[in-house]
Amino acid sequence: MNKHYDVVVLGMGLGPLVTAALLSRRSWRVLVLGQAERPPAYSFDGIPLSRRAFTLLFGASPVWLRALGELAQTMTFRRMTRPLEPMFQVLGDGLRLEVPPDVERFGAEIDREFAGVRRATDDLYAELGRVNGEADNAFERDVVWPPGTFWETRATRRALVDVRLAESPGRDLMADFPASHKLRRVVHETARHGTDATHLPAFALARAHGSLTRGVLRLDGGEAELTEFLVGRIRAQGGEVRPADRAVSIVQRGGKVRAVELDGHAEPLGVNFVVSGGTLQDLLRLAPTFPVPRRLADAYVELLAEEHRYCVSLLVRDEALPPPLGVESFVLGEPSRAELSVHLQRRPGPLPGTTLLLAEALLTDATPRIAKAREAVLSTLAAQIPFLERHVLLCDSVHDGRPLWDLRGGARVEVDRLRLRQGGGSAEAEPMVPRYRVAGAELFGLAAEPLRAPLEGAFLCGRSVLPSLGQEGELLAATSVAKIITRTDGQKEKMRREMWSKVEMS
């Protein structure tokens, strides 16, 4: 081994990059490997298309604000973002709801769309505000999420003691509304798209919907800009980022991480800790010689990929869209017509008079439906946006393996996926991001996989740790892993504590 790192981070998702940024700030020698993860965008004929949806839902989270403070980037990030107006819209049969940040205007929208439930709606959002205020107080605490040891469990549960809803995971937040009321669908569909668990306890539902209704921030560059921002902080603080490299195995001796082997590199890299943004199964697959103790294997929760995020990119003419259509919207399909519910994002197009749309649908049974999922998404959108299909210029999804549809000439031309490689696309179908059903979730139904892997020195900080909390769950896992690793070095832990006593300069 000709090189050694304190920490090797696998993946470039939100959790891995925040973990790497915090540890590099605390003077740990960090290496981030891209693990062959594809960037969020690709192109065809110079036209940008998207692989996946991204909405910045954690801008007001105390976890993110605390991390920004430590990185001395609060003001920088504030300049990068701007609030969305409206925060989001909902379209459905007989439903046109706009959710602005102004409380009085939101009340007027409720009166217009849902006559007779104003009081119940006011009570619901007052309850959501109270719950999210309690959650903010809990997440401001410097504890481990989710806990692993006795003392961590004691501290974390103490932080949650004032979050009364956490102890009632089965409570119906909308008990005052009829079972078929449309506002129920609004709350549940917005929460589904913002989380990574298919079954949400009441607290997670309140937090997920609250992340949209408390104010959504916009990054013009989306996920790519956030990645660039975090990678810049890692490199500025002495860390190393190699997006094109990936670890193919973890070398372990005596049940402890010793090194990682990189694809195409002859010499392994010595390492003290490995942090993965994937699942526990992904991590253990890299260490096939490590025998997981039976008592630990039996204790782990079971993750079932019950839903998948299927995305379709569209380039359309501007005249296809109503001018009031916002940046973020949710199109609620009609179940009786087998329509999907779609999260729709609108961006300026690269050509005059065009708009880019990204539609994300959650497929509950991906295998038989994937062959016609593109048509199903378009049908759902066309039901609420009349004549949309007449104005589609390009249509593609990286998830179904089908040819790109080029309609710029009037007739549909199917473009072989091999041609998409030039713009960063792929010739084969790419895997969809899963949403998990968690069997045996802990911490009031919030926690799934543990931060600590059974292999000593290996950790998880991705979507599978706190899936019901979505992006905020990744942040909680990331800051917790950074805290655990930092505690193993007394000098760096002292440095971290002293950092909080200094005034942030940016």
Backbone torsions as a table, in degrees:
resi	resn	phi	psi	omega
1	MET	NA	119.9	-177.2
2	ASN	-101.6	2.6	-180.0
3	LYS	-150.5	148.9	-177.9
4	HIS	-137.9	139.1	176.1
5	TYR	-125.6	150.0	174.3
6	ASP	-68.1	-45.4	-174.6
7	VAL	-137.4	131.5	169.6
8	VAL	-111.0	125.6	-178.1
9	VAL	-107.0	128.5	-176.9
10	LEU	-103.6	113.4	178.5
11	GLY	110.3	158.1	-178.6
12	MET	-126.0	33.9	172.4
13	GLY	-79.5	-177.8	-177.7
14	LEU	-59.6	-49.6	-178.2
15	GLY	-60.9	-52.3	179.4
16	PRO	-59.2	-42.8	-176.6
17	LEU	-69.0	-38.2	177.7
18	VAL	-67.1	-41.4	176.2
19	THR	-58.2	-47.5	-178.6
20	ALA	-64.2	-40.7	-179.6
21	ALA	-63.5	-43.5	-179.7
22	LEU	-67.0	-42.4	-178.6
23	LEU	-69.6	-38.4	177.1
24	SER	-66.7	-34.6	175.4
25	ARG	-62.7	-31.1	-178.9
26	ARG	-91.9	18.5	172.6
27	SER	74.1	21.6	171.2
28	TRP	-86.0	145.8	178.5
29	ARG	-84.8	110.8	-168.5
30	VAL	-117.2	138.6	171.7
31	LEU	-124.8	127.7	177.3
32	VAL	-107.3	128.4	177.6
33	LEU	-110.1	135.8	-176.1
34	GLY	-69.8	-20.4	-179.9
35	GLN	54.4	34.5	177.1
36	ALA	61.1	21.6	176.3
37	GLU	-72.3	134.2	-176.9
38	ARG	-81.7	146.6	178.3
39	PRO	-65.0	163.3	-176.3
40	PRO	-68.7	-17.0	-175.5
41	ALA	-129.9	156.9	170.8
42	TYR	-142.5	-177.7	-176.0
43	SER	-145.4	159.1	173.2
44	PHE	-138.8	123.4	-176.6
45	ASP	53.7	35.8	179.8
46	GLY	78.6	2.7	-179.8
47	ILE	-95.7	120.8	-177.4
48	PRO	-73.3	135.4	176.5
49	LEU	-127.5	158.5	-173.2
50	SER	-112.3	143.6	174.6
51	ARG	-85.6	-33.1	-172.8
52	ARG	-152.4	157.8	178.4
53	ALA	-82.3	150.4	175.3
54	PHE	-147.4	124.4	172.9
55	THR	-127.0	129.9	-178.7
56	LEU	-78.9	96.8	-175.0
57	LEU	-98.0	-6.0	-171.2
58	PHE	-108.3	13.0	-175.3
59	GLY	-58.9	-31.6	-179.0
60	ALA	-98.5	2.5	-177.8
61	SER	-69.1	132.9	177.3
62	PRO	-62.6	-25.5	178.0
63	VAL	-65.7	-46.1	179.0
64	TRP	-67.7	-42.0	-179.7
65	LEU	-63.6	-36.5	177.2
66	ARG	-67.2	-41.4	178.2
67	ALA	-65.2	-43.2	177.3
68	LEU	-59.8	-40.3	178.9
69	GLY	-61.2	-43.7	179.3
70	GLU	-66.1	-34.9	178.7
71	LEU	-81.0	-1.9	-178.8
72	ALA	57.8	43.3	-175.8
73	GLN	-127.6	17.7	-176.8
74	THR	-59.3	-50.9	-177.6
75	MET	-70.4	-35.8	177.8
76	THR	-60.9	-46.8	-178.9
77	PHE	-68.2	-34.3	178.2
78	ARG	-62.5	-37.1	178.3
79	ARG	-71.6	-25.0	-179.0
80	MET	-76.9	-22.1	-171.7
81	THR	-115.1	163.4	173.5
82	ARG	-148.9	148.5	-177.8
83	PRO	-71.2	144.9	176.8
84	LEU	-82.4	140.5	177.2
85	GLU	-138.6	107.8	-2.2
86	PRO	-74.0	168.1	-179.5
87	MET	-68.0	-42.4	172.3
88	PHE	-165.9	166.6	177.2
89	GLN	-127.5	157.8	177.3
90	VAL	-128.7	128.4	178.1
91	LEU	-120.4	134.8	177.1
92	GLY	-161.4	178.5	178.2
93	ASP	-61.4	113.2	-179.3
94	GLY	73.1	18.3	-176.8
95	LEU	-135.2	126.1	172.9
96	ARG	-140.1	92.3	-174.5
97	LEU	-112.8	129.6	175.7
98	GLU	-114.4	132.7	-177.6
99	VAL	-112.8	96.6	178.6
100	PRO	-87.3	163.8	178.0
101	PRO	-72.2	-18.4	-178.9
102	ASP	-79.7	127.1	-174.9
103	VAL	-64.7	-42.2	-178.1
104	GLU	-65.9	-40.8	178.7
105	ARG	-67.6	-35.1	176.7
106	PHE	-65.7	-40.9	176.3
107	GLY	-60.0	-40.3	178.1
108	ALA	-64.6	-37.0	177.0
109	GLU	-63.8	-41.4	179.1
110	ILE	-63.9	-43.2	178.7
111	ASP	-61.8	-37.7	-177.7
112	ARG	-71.8	-41.0	-173.9
113	GLU	-91.1	-33.9	-172.9
114	PHE	-128.7	69.9	-179.2
115	ALA	-61.5	133.8	175.2
116	GLY	96.3	-5.4	-179.7
117	VAL	-121.7	21.4	-177.0
118	ARG	-60.4	-42.7	-177.6
119	ARG	-66.5	-43.7	178.8
120	ALA	-63.1	-36.9	178.8
121	THR	-68.2	-42.9	176.9
122	ASP	-59.5	-42.0	179.3
123	ASP	-65.2	-40.4	179.8
124	LEU	-61.1	-49.1	-176.0
125	TYR	-75.3	-24.8	171.2
126	ALA	-66.5	-39.9	177.1
127	GLU	-66.4	-42.1	177.7
128	LEU	-61.9	-40.4	177.9
129	GLY	-63.2	-41.6	178.7
130	ARG	-64.5	-45.3	-178.7
131	VAL	-62.7	-43.2	-178.7
132	ASN	-70.9	-29.8	172.5
133	GLY	-65.2	-42.2	176.5
134	GLU	-64.7	-38.9	178.4
135	ALA	-64.6	-41.2	177.3
136	ASP	-57.6	-44.4	179.5
137	ASN	-62.3	-38.5	179.7
138	ALA	-69.3	-44.0	-175.5
139	PHE	-76.1	-14.5	173.4
140	GLU	-72.2	-19.4	-178.4
141	ARG	-72.0	138.3	-178.2
142	ASP	-85.3	71.6	-179.5
143	VAL	-124.8	177.2	-175.5
144	VAL	-95.4	128.0	-179.4
145	TRP	-123.9	117.2	-13.4
146	PRO	-79.8	156.0	-177.2
147	PRO	-73.9	157.3	178.8
148	GLY	-123.2	-38.6	-178.7
149	THR	-96.2	171.8	179.3
150	PHE	-59.8	-47.2	-176.5
151	TRP	-70.7	-34.6	175.5
152	GLU	-64.6	-42.1	179.2
153	THR	-62.0	-42.0	179.4
154	ARG	-61.6	-44.9	-178.1
155	ALA	-68.7	-41.2	-177.5
156	THR	-69.0	-43.1	178.2
157	ARG	-66.0	-31.6	176.0
158	ARG	-66.6	-37.0	177.7
159	ALA	-65.8	-30.7	-178.1
160	LEU	-88.9	-2.6	-171.5
161	VAL	-62.4	-29.7	-179.1
162	ASP	-88.5	-6.6	176.7
163	VAL	-88.0	86.6	-170.7
164	ARG	-62.4	-33.7	-177.0
165	LEU	-68.8	-24.9	-179.1
166	ALA	-60.5	-31.3	-178.1
167	GLU	-84.4	1.9	178.7
168	SER	-126.6	65.9	-173.4
169	PRO	-61.3	-25.7	-177.4
170	GLY	-93.9	4.9	-176.4
171	ARG	-67.7	140.9	177.6
172	ASP	-90.4	107.0	-179.7
173	LEU	-65.5	-21.6	-174.7
174	MET	-114.4	39.4	-178.2
175	ALA	-62.8	-23.6	-179.5
176	ASP	-81.1	-4.1	-178.9
177	PHE	-106.0	144.4	175.6
178	PRO	-58.6	154.3	-176.2
179	ALA	-59.8	-30.5	-177.1
180	SER	-98.4	9.4	-175.9
181	HIS	-66.4	139.5	-175.4
182	LYS	-66.4	-27.8	180.0
183	LEU	-66.4	-28.1	174.4
184	ARG	-59.2	-46.4	179.7
185	ARG	-63.8	-38.5	178.8
186	VAL	-58.5	-49.6	-178.3
187	VAL	-63.9	-46.7	-174.9
188	HIS	-71.6	-39.5	-178.7
189	GLU	-69.2	-39.8	177.5
190	THR	-64.3	-37.1	178.9
191	ALA	-69.2	-38.4	-179.6
192	ARG	-58.8	-46.0	-177.1
193	HIS	-71.6	-18.5	-177.8
194	GLY	-98.3	3.6	-178.1
195	THR	-132.4	172.7	-177.0
196	ASP	-117.2	13.5	176.7
197	ALA	-120.1	141.5	-176.9
198	THR	-82.1	-23.1	179.1
199	HIS	-118.9	112.8	-173.3
200	LEU	-104.7	126.2	169.8
201	PRO	-65.9	162.8	-173.8
202	ALA	-56.4	-39.9	-178.9
203	PHE	-64.4	-43.5	179.8
204	ALA	-65.6	-37.4	177.0
205	LEU	-62.1	-44.8	179.5
206	ALA	-63.9	-39.8	-179.1
207	ARG	-69.8	-41.0	-177.7
208	ALA	-66.9	-48.6	178.4
209	HIS	-67.2	-35.8	178.7
210	GLY	-63.8	-29.9	178.9
211	SER	-65.1	-25.0	176.8
212	LEU	-87.8	-33.9	-174.1
213	THR	-91.4	-8.1	178.3
214	ARG	-91.5	-3.0	-179.9
215	GLY	123.0	115.8	-179.3
216	VAL	-102.4	132.5	177.1
217	LEU	-96.9	148.7	179.7
218	ARG	-114.8	130.5	167.6
219	LEU	-102.7	119.8	-176.7
220	ASP	-59.1	-34.8	-179.9
221	GLY	-88.0	1.0	176.9
222	GLY	61.2	-145.2	-176.8
223	GLU	-60.2	-37.5	-179.4
224	ALA	-62.1	-38.9	179.5
225	GLU	-68.9	-39.1	177.3
226	LEU	-64.4	-42.8	178.2
227	THR	-61.2	-44.4	179.3
228	GLU	-61.9	-39.6	179.3
229	PHE	-61.9	-48.0	-177.8
230	LEU	-71.1	-39.3	177.0
231	VAL	-61.8	-39.6	177.5
232	GLY	-60.5	-39.3	179.4
233	ARG	-68.8	-39.3	179.9
234	ILE	-61.7	-47.8	-178.3
235	ARG	-68.4	-37.3	179.8
236	ALA	-64.3	-25.4	-178.1
237	GLN	-99.6	15.2	174.6
238	GLY	96.2	-1.9	178.4
239	GLY	-78.6	166.8	-178.5
240	GLU	-122.6	136.6	-179.9
241	VAL	-127.0	125.2	178.3
242	ARG	-125.1	89.2	-176.8
243	PRO	-61.2	-29.9	-174.7
244	ALA	-85.9	-11.0	-176.9
245	ASP	-93.5	155.4	175.4
246	ARG	-147.2	147.7	175.9
247	ALA	-81.8	134.4	178.2
248	VAL	-105.9	-15.8	175.9
249	SER	-161.0	154.5	173.8
250	ILE	-109.0	125.0	178.2
251	VAL	-86.5	123.8	-179.8
252	GLN	-128.2	146.2	173.7
253	ARG	-137.8	129.6	-179.3
254	GLY	65.0	26.9	179.2
255	GLY	76.8	16.7	-179.4
256	LYS	-127.8	143.2	177.7
257	VAL	-63.2	131.7	178.6
258	ARG	-121.9	-36.8	-176.5
259	ALA	-161.3	168.2	172.0
260	VAL	-128.2	144.0	176.3
261	GLU	-104.1	132.7	-177.3
262	LEU	-102.5	145.6	178.5
263	ASP	-62.4	124.6	177.7
264	GLY	83.6	3.6	179.2
265	HIS	-113.6	133.2	-177.1
266	ALA	-74.5	-38.7	-175.6
267	GLU	-98.0	131.7	174.1
268	PRO	-71.2	160.4	177.6
269	LEU	-100.9	126.6	174.5
270	GLY	-68.2	143.2	-175.0
271	VAL	-156.1	147.9	176.7
272	ASN	-94.1	-37.4	-176.6
273	PHE	-135.9	145.8	172.6
274	VAL	-122.5	130.6	178.6
275	VAL	-120.7	125.0	-175.7
276	SER	-114.4	141.4	173.8
277	GLY	-91.9	2.3	178.8
278	GLY	-94.6	-164.3	179.0
279	THR	-85.2	171.4	177.1
280	LEU	-61.9	-39.0	178.8
281	GLN	-62.5	-41.4	177.3
282	ASP	-59.9	-42.5	-178.1
283	LEU	-67.1	-47.8	-177.0
284	LEU	-68.5	-23.1	176.5
285	ARG	-64.8	-25.5	178.4
286	LEU	-80.5	-11.7	179.8
287	ALA	-126.3	66.5	-173.5
288	PRO	-66.0	-20.0	-178.8
289	THR	-84.0	-6.3	-178.4
290	PHE	-85.7	118.9	178.5
291	PRO	-84.4	112.5	-179.8
292	VAL	-70.8	123.8	178.5
293	PRO	-56.3	137.3	-175.5
294	ARG	-59.2	-38.8	-177.8
295	ARG	-64.3	-32.6	178.0
296	LEU	-77.3	-41.8	-179.7
297	ALA	-59.9	-38.5	-179.9
298	ASP	-70.1	-24.2	-175.4
299	ALA	-84.7	-17.9	-176.1
300	TYR	-75.0	148.5	179.2
301	VAL	-74.1	162.1	178.7
302	GLU	-104.1	127.6	177.3
303	LEU	-103.1	125.6	176.9
304	LEU	-118.0	122.2	179.3
305	ALA	-74.3	87.8	-172.1
306	GLU	-85.9	-26.9	178.0
307	GLU	-135.0	159.3	177.9
308	HIS	-136.0	148.3	179.9
309	ARG	-90.4	111.0	-179.9
310	TYR	-104.2	125.2	-174.6
311	CYS	-118.9	140.5	176.8
312	VAL	-126.1	128.3	175.4
313	SER	-97.5	136.8	-178.9
314	LEU	-132.4	135.2	166.2
315	LEU	-107.6	121.5	-175.9
316	VAL	-130.2	158.8	173.0
317	ARG	-72.5	147.1	-178.2
318	ASP	-59.9	-33.3	-176.1
319	GLU	-67.8	-10.3	177.7
320	ALA	-74.2	-20.9	-169.2
321	LEU	-111.5	139.9	173.3
322	PRO	-67.1	135.1	-178.0
323	PRO	-53.4	-35.2	-178.5
324	PRO	-72.3	-6.8	-177.9
325	LEU	-60.6	124.2	-173.9
326	GLY	-83.9	-176.2	179.6
327	VAL	-69.7	-40.1	-179.4
328	GLU	-119.5	127.8	176.1
329	SER	-149.4	161.6	178.5
330	PHE	-125.8	124.4	179.9
331	VAL	-104.7	113.3	-175.5
332	LEU	-90.5	107.3	178.1
333	GLY	-70.3	159.2	-179.6
334	GLU	-89.5	113.2	-177.7
335	PRO	-57.3	-33.4	-178.4
336	SER	-65.3	-20.7	177.9
337	ARG	-105.2	14.4	179.5
338	ALA	58.3	32.5	178.3
339	GLU	-86.0	150.7	178.3
340	LEU	-88.0	157.0	168.3
341	SER	-94.4	135.4	-168.9
342	VAL	-127.1	135.1	169.0
343	HIS	-92.0	118.5	-173.4
344	LEU	-113.3	129.5	177.7
345	GLN	-118.9	136.5	-176.7
346	ARG	-115.0	131.7	178.9
347	ARG	-135.9	153.3	176.2
348	PRO	-61.1	140.6	179.6
349	GLY	-80.8	162.4	-178.9
350	PRO	-78.5	-15.2	-178.8
351	LEU	-114.2	148.9	178.1
352	PRO	-56.0	135.5	177.2
353	GLY	77.4	18.3	-179.3
354	THR	-125.7	159.4	178.1
355	THR	-135.4	143.3	173.9
356	LEU	-98.4	131.0	175.7
357	LEU	-119.3	141.9	170.5
358	LEU	-124.3	121.7	-178.8
359	ALA	-111.6	124.8	178.0
360	GLU	-114.0	124.0	176.0
361	ALA	-118.3	148.7	179.3
362	LEU	-100.4	112.4	-179.0
363	LEU	-92.6	124.6	-178.7
364	THR	-84.2	-23.3	178.1
365	ASP	-139.0	86.4	-166.6
366	ALA	-66.0	-36.3	-169.1
367	THR	-62.8	-54.3	-178.8
368	PRO	-76.6	-21.1	-173.0
369	ARG	-95.6	-14.3	-172.7
370	ILE	-64.1	-30.6	-177.2
371	ALA	-65.6	-26.7	-179.3
372	LYS	-120.3	14.7	-176.7
373	ALA	-66.7	-34.3	-179.1
374	ARG	-62.7	-45.5	177.9
375	GLU	-65.0	-36.4	-179.5
376	ALA	-65.6	-40.5	177.7
377	VAL	-64.4	-46.7	179.5
378	LEU	-61.8	-37.8	179.1
379	SER	-65.0	-41.5	177.9
380	THR	-62.3	-44.9	-179.6
381	LEU	-66.1	-41.7	-177.2
382	ALA	-65.8	-27.6	179.0
383	ALA	-66.3	-26.3	-178.6
384	GLN	-109.0	-19.0	178.3
385	ILE	-122.3	88.2	-173.7
386	PRO	-56.9	142.1	175.7
387	PHE	67.4	13.6	179.7
388	LEU	-57.1	-43.8	-173.7
389	GLU	-62.5	-25.4	179.1
390	ARG	-70.5	-20.5	-173.0
391	HIS	-111.1	9.7	177.4
392	VAL	-75.7	128.9	179.7
393	LEU	-101.6	-38.0	176.4
394	LEU	-138.7	146.3	176.4
395	CYS	-147.0	128.8	-179.7
396	ASP	-156.8	152.7	171.0
397	SER	-138.3	133.8	178.2
398	VAL	-78.4	-7.8	-170.6
399	HIS	-93.6	-17.9	-175.1
400	ASP	-104.0	-8.1	178.1
401	GLY	72.7	6.3	-178.3
402	ARG	-85.9	161.2	179.2
403	PRO	-62.7	153.5	171.9
404	LEU	-70.6	141.1	177.0
405	TRP	-96.3	119.9	176.7
406	ASP	-110.0	110.4	-177.1
407	LEU	-113.1	17.1	-176.2
408	ARG	-65.5	-25.6	179.5
409	GLY	-89.9	2.3	-179.8
410	GLY	105.6	-42.3	176.7
411	ALA	-102.6	154.2	-178.3
412	ARG	-78.7	122.2	175.0
413	VAL	-110.7	125.8	-179.8
414	GLU	-91.4	118.7	-175.8
415	VAL	-98.0	123.6	-180.0
416	ASP	-60.2	140.8	-175.2
417	ARG	-66.8	-18.5	176.7
418	LEU	-60.0	-32.1	179.5
419	ARG	-70.0	-19.5	-178.3
420	LEU	-77.3	-13.3	-179.2
421	ARG	-61.4	-32.1	-178.9
422	GLN	-61.7	-30.0	-178.9
423	GLY	-101.5	16.5	179.0
424	GLY	90.8	7.3	176.0
425	GLY	-82.0	-172.3	-178.6
426	SER	-133.3	153.1	-178.6
427	ALA	-81.3	-22.1	-177.6
428	GLU	-112.7	165.9	178.3
429	ALA	-65.5	135.6	178.8
430	GLU	-95.7	146.7	-178.6
431	PRO	-65.7	146.2	177.1
432	MET	-86.5	153.9	176.7
433	VAL	-74.2	126.0	-176.9
434	PRO	-84.7	157.0	164.6
435	ARG	-116.1	137.6	-166.5
436	TYR	-105.7	142.8	162.0
437	ARG	-95.7	124.0	-173.5
438	VAL	-102.4	118.1	176.1
439	ALA	-92.4	114.7	179.8
440	GLY	88.1	33.7	179.3
441	ALA	-61.2	143.0	-178.1
442	GLU	-112.1	-176.9	-179.5
443	LEU	52.3	58.5	179.6
444	PHE	60.1	32.3	177.4
445	GLY	85.5	5.9	-177.2
446	LEU	-90.3	-35.8	-169.6
447	ALA	-97.0	141.6	177.0
448	ALA	-118.0	-97.1	-178.1
449	GLU	-78.6	153.3	-176.1
450	PRO	-78.2	159.3	173.1
451	LEU	-67.8	-41.2	-177.0
452	ARG	-91.7	122.9	173.5
453	ALA	-77.6	160.2	178.6
454	PRO	-63.7	-23.0	175.0
455	LEU	-78.1	116.9	-175.3
456	GLU	-60.1	131.8	-179.1
457	GLY	92.4	0.5	179.5
458	ALA	-112.4	138.6	-175.0
459	PHE	-136.9	160.3	175.7
460	LEU	-117.9	142.1	177.4
461	CYS	-145.8	26.5	-176.4
462	GLY	-102.2	-157.6	-175.2
463	ARG	-65.0	-24.3	-172.3
464	SER	-82.0	-5.6	-175.8
465	VAL	-82.8	-53.2	178.6
466	LEU	-129.4	64.6	-170.2
467	PRO	-63.0	-29.4	-177.2
468	SER	-74.2	-10.0	178.1
469	LEU	-102.9	4.2	174.0
470	GLY	58.5	-134.9	-177.7
471	GLN	-61.0	-38.2	179.1
472	GLU	-64.8	-33.1	175.3
473	GLY	-62.7	-39.5	176.2
474	GLU	-63.5	-40.5	178.8
475	LEU	-64.7	-42.6	178.4
476	LEU	-61.8	-42.8	178.4
477	ALA	-64.5	-42.0	-178.3
478	ALA	-63.2	-48.4	-179.3
479	THR	-67.5	-30.8	179.5
480	SER	-70.8	-43.5	177.7
481	VAL	-62.7	-42.5	177.8
482	ALA	-61.0	-38.0	178.7
483	LYS	-65.4	-45.6	-178.2
484	ILE	-62.6	-45.7	-179.6
485	ILE	-65.6	-41.9	-179.2
486	THR	-61.3	-35.7	-178.7
487	ARG	-65.3	-17.2	-179.8
488	THR	-76.4	-9.6	178.0
489	ASP	-126.4	107.8	-175.3
490	GLY	-60.0	-37.4	-178.6
491	GLN	-66.8	-43.2	179.4
492	LYS	-71.0	-32.1	176.4
493	GLU	-65.3	-40.0	177.2
494	LYS	-64.2	-40.2	178.1
495	MET	-61.7	-40.8	179.8
496	ARG	-63.2	-43.3	-179.1
497	ARG	-65.9	-38.7	179.6
498	GLU	-67.7	-29.1	-179.6
499	MET	-60.5	-34.7	-177.7
500	TRP	-72.9	-16.8	-179.5
501	SER	-87.5	-4.0	-179.3
502	LYS	-97.0	152.4	177.9
503	VAL	-77.4	131.9	-179.3
504	GLU	-70.1	131.6	175.9
505	MET	-120.1	129.9	178.6
506	SER	-144.6	NA	NA
